[in-house]
Amino acid sequence: MAPVSDKALLEACWALFGSDLRVSPEFLSYLQLSSVKRAFRLWAKETYSDYS
C-alpha cells in the first residue's frame, strides 16, 4: 500500500466524518478500518443516487 500524506488523510477524515472533526493522533490510532468502510458506504449512498 502506498503511503498517504497527512493532508490527504485529514481531508479524507473530514469528508467522511465532517469538517468539524478534530483529528488527533489519538483519533487516528483509535480509527478502525471497518468504521472507515462503513462511513464511506454511507457517504457514497448519500452522495450518489446510483450507488448501491
Secondary structure, DSSP 8 states (H G I E B T S, - for coil): -----HHHHHHHHHHHH-TT----HHHHHH--HHHHHHHHHHHHHHH-TT--
